[in-house]
Amino acid sequence: MRLDKFLKVSRLIKRRTLAKEVADQGRIQINGVQAKASSNVKVGDELTIRFGQKVVTAKVESLKESTRKEDAAQMYTIISETRVNE
């Protein structure tokens, strides 16, 4: 599944266009490697996403084409969430 679609379906990022912008700015890594919006995401991958002052690391648990809001959080597990002072 494409990275931007996974972020939208899992609701880590609310809109696919925003997910694409964040990826194009180089703020997302998959397993420690810089990722583009079109990068492939697999179960077990570790995503590191930089949101302004916050860095979130999440592990991909499942891939679904679409999901309900209540079930979206089951698609990933938050490993760590840290604040960055720039």
Backbone as CSV, one residue per row, in Angstrom:
resi,resn,N_x,N_y,N_z,CA_x,CA_y,CA_z,C_x,C_y,C_z
1,MET,0.846,-1.180,0.000,0.000,0.000,0.000,0.890,1.242,0.000
2,ARG,0.482,2.260,-0.715,1.231,3.517,-0.752,1.253,4.170,0.634
3,LEU,2.364,4.825,0.946,2.532,5.485,2.237,1.449,6.528,2.490
4,ASP,1.190,7.405,1.506,0.205,8.465,1.731,-1.193,7.890,1.983
5,LYS,-1.547,6.803,1.293,-2.862,6.187,1.505,-2.929,5.530,2.884
6,PHE,-1.848,4.851,3.307,-1.835,4.229,4.631,-2.027,5.285,5.723
7,LEU,-1.317,6.406,5.614,-1.422,7.455,6.635,-2.838,8.006,6.722
8,LYS,-3.514,8.132,5.569,-4.886,8.639,5.567,-5.857,7.604,6.128
9,VAL,-5.784,6.356,5.656,-6.714,5.321,6.101,-6.550,5.048,7.598
10,SER,-5.307,5.047,8.078,-5.052,4.784,9.500,-5.314,6.019,10.364
11,ARG,-5.518,7.163,9.703,-5.783,8.434,10.369,-4.600,8.937,11.208
12,LEU,-3.387,8.491,10.893,-2.200,9.109,11.493,-2.100,10.545,10.986
13,ILE,-2.448,10.734,9.698,-2.586,12.070,9.105,-3.965,12.083,8.453
14,LYS,-4.724,13.142,8.696,-6.145,13.147,8.323,-6.426,13.166,6.818
15,ARG,-5.590,13.869,6.035,-5.868,13.987,4.604,-4.696,13.458,3.780
16,ARG,-5.016,12.817,2.660,-3.979,12.222,1.816,-3.071,13.291,1.211
17,THR,-3.632,14.448,0.841,-2.800,15.518,0.277,-1.798,16.021,1.311
18,LEU,-2.223,16.109,2.559,-1.323,16.530,3.631,-0.241,15.471,3.860
19,ALA,-0.617,14.199,3.808,0.348,13.104,3.961,1.395,13.171,2.850
20,LYS,0.956,13.483,1.634,1.874,13.600,0.500,2.841,14.758,0.718
21,GLU,2.339,15.899,1.176,3.193,17.063,1.427,4.246,16.760,2.485
22,VAL,3.829,16.128,3.589,4.757,15.787,4.674,5.844,14.845,4.161
23,ALA,5.469,13.855,3.363,6.439,12.905,2.804,7.397,13.615,1.841
24,ASP,6.859,14.505,1.002,7.692,15.219,0.030,8.675,16.168,0.710
25,GLN,8.358,16.607,1.925,9.262,17.480,2.681,10.352,16.683,3.393
26,GLY,10.308,15.355,3.270,11.342,14.512,3.869,11.174,14.306,5.362
27,ARG,9.937,14.392,5.854,9.696,14.275,7.294,9.202,12.890,7.702
28,ILE,9.234,11.924,6.772,8.788,10.561,7.087,9.884,9.568,6.701
29,GLN,10.132,8.608,7.593,11.085,7.535,7.306,10.384,6.194,7.503
30,ILE,10.735,5.241,6.646,10.266,3.863,6.805,11.496,3.018,7.111
31,ASN,11.507,2.394,8.288,12.641,1.583,8.736,13.964,2.355,8.631
32,GLY,13.937,3.651,8.969,15.141,4.472,8.988,15.565,5.029,7.639
33,VAL,14.788,4.763,6.580,15.112,5.252,5.240,14.084,6.308,4.841
34,GLN,14.581,7.436,4.314,13.705,8.515,3.861,12.656,7.972,2.881
35,ALA,11.398,8.376,3.071,10.312,7.824,2.254,9.610,8.900,1.446
36,LYS,9.120,8.496,0.270,8.292,9.375,-0.555,6.837,8.932,-0.386
37,ALA,5.909,9.759,-0.853,4.478,9.448,-0.737,4.134,8.146,-1.445
38,SER,4.872,7.820,-2.498,4.580,6.613,-3.271,5.286,5.372,-2.727
39,SER,6.067,5.520,-1.647,6.778,4.375,-1.069,5.789,3.313,-0.620
40,ASN,6.222,2.054,-0.702,5.372,0.930,-0.305,5.490,0.667,1.189
41,VAL,4.358,0.465,1.853,4.327,0.158,3.281,3.881,-1.293,3.434
42,LYS,4.596,-2.047,4.284,4.252,-3.442,4.533,4.001,-3.632,6.031
43,VAL,3.302,-4.707,6.394,3.082,-5.039,7.799,4.438,-5.271,8.446
44,GLY,4.659,-4.664,9.620,5.921,-4.805,10.333,6.872,-3.637,10.124
45,ASP,6.591,-2.786,9.136,7.435,-1.614,8.914,7.318,-0.637,10.084
46,GLU,8.399,0.100,10.319,8.415,1.111,11.373,8.456,2.489,10.724
47,LEU,7.440,3.299,10.987,7.352,4.643,10.425,7.786,5.662,11.465
48,THR,8.618,6.614,11.058,8.992,7.726,11.918,8.511,8.998,11.228
49,ILE,7.620,9.723,11.893,6.992,10.905,11.304,7.287,12.116,12.174
50,ARG,7.760,13.195,11.549,8.051,14.419,12.288,6.922,15.423,12.070
51,PHE,6.180,15.734,13.138,5.105,16.732,13.113,5.610,17.946,13.878
52,GLY,6.159,18.941,13.217,6.614,20.152,13.911,7.550,19.852,15.070
53,GLN,7.064,19.988,16.291,7.874,19.786,17.493,7.841,18.349,18.006
54,LYS,7.128,17.464,17.314,6.912,16.111,17.820,7.392,15.069,16.808
55,VAL,8.021,14.003,17.312,8.420,12.881,16.457,7.685,11.639,16.946
56,VAL,6.927,11.015,16.052,6.146,9.833,16.398,6.708,8.631,15.640
57,THR,6.943,7.545,16.367,7.375,6.296,15.747,6.249,5.282,15.919
58,ALA,5.809,4.708,14.800,4.694,3.760,14.828,5.048,2.519,14.018
59,LYS,4.532,1.373,14.453,4.742,0.111,13.743,3.453,-0.251,13.014
60,VAL,3.575,-0.623,11.741,2.418,-1.002,10.926,1.959,-2.392,11.357
61,GLU,0.701,-2.505,11.784,0.142,-3.790,12.241,-0.705,-4.476,11.171
62,SER,-1.440,-3.681,10.377,-2.268,-4.273,9.324,-2.512,-3.247,8.228
63,LEU,-2.863,-3.740,7.034,-3.158,-2.878,5.893,-4.594,-3.134,5.456
64,LYS,-5.379,-2.074,5.348,-6.764,-2.184,4.885,-7.014,-1.069,3.885
65,GLU,-7.814,-1.363,2.862,-8.126,-0.351,1.855,-8.980,0.772,2.433
66,SER,-9.854,0.417,3.360,-10.665,1.426,4.043,-11.032,0.867,5.410
67,THR,-11.336,1.773,6.338,-11.668,1.338,7.688,-12.555,2.373,8.360
68,ARG,-13.261,1.941,9.378,-14.080,2.876,10.145,-13.191,3.620,11.131
69,LYS,-13.639,4.785,11.538,-12.860,5.628,12.450,-12.458,4.869,13.713
70,GLU,-13.374,4.072,14.258,-13.116,3.351,15.514,-12.029,2.282,15.344
71,ASP,-11.914,1.713,14.130,-10.963,0.625,13.892,-9.615,1.098,13.354
72,ALA,-9.508,2.374,13.013,-8.288,2.880,12.373,-7.060,2.722,13.261
73,ALA,-7.195,2.912,14.561,-6.048,2.840,15.469,-5.465,1.432,15.564
74,GLN,-6.204,0.418,15.129,-5.692,-0.953,15.170,-4.735,-1.246,14.018
75,MET,-4.610,-0.318,13.078,-3.714,-0.511,11.941,-2.255,-0.246,12.302
76,TYR,-2.021,0.381,13.461,-0.648,0.705,13.864,-0.528,0.686,15.380
77,THR,0.718,0.611,15.867,1.015,0.706,17.294,2.033,1.813,17.475
78,ILE,1.753,2.754,18.366,2.707,3.825,18.656,3.832,3.255,19.506
79,ILE,5.050,3.349,19.016,6.211,2.844,19.757,6.760,3.940,20.658
80,SER,6.913,5.147,20.108,7.405,6.266,20.919,6.882,7.575,20.389
81,GLU,6.845,8.549,21.267,6.390,9.893,20.911,7.265,10.863,21.703
82,THR,8.108,11.617,21.014,9.021,12.519,21.702,8.895,13.934,21.188
83,ARG,9.200,14.882,22.055,9.195,16.300,21.663,10.600,16.701,21.242
84,VAL,10.669,17.522,20.192,11.963,17.995,19.689,11.977,19.504,19.811
85,ASN,13.005,20.037,20.417,13.146,21.492,20.518,14.131,21.963,19.476
86,GLU,13.616,22.717,18.505,14.481,23.188,17.411,14.838,24.623,17.614
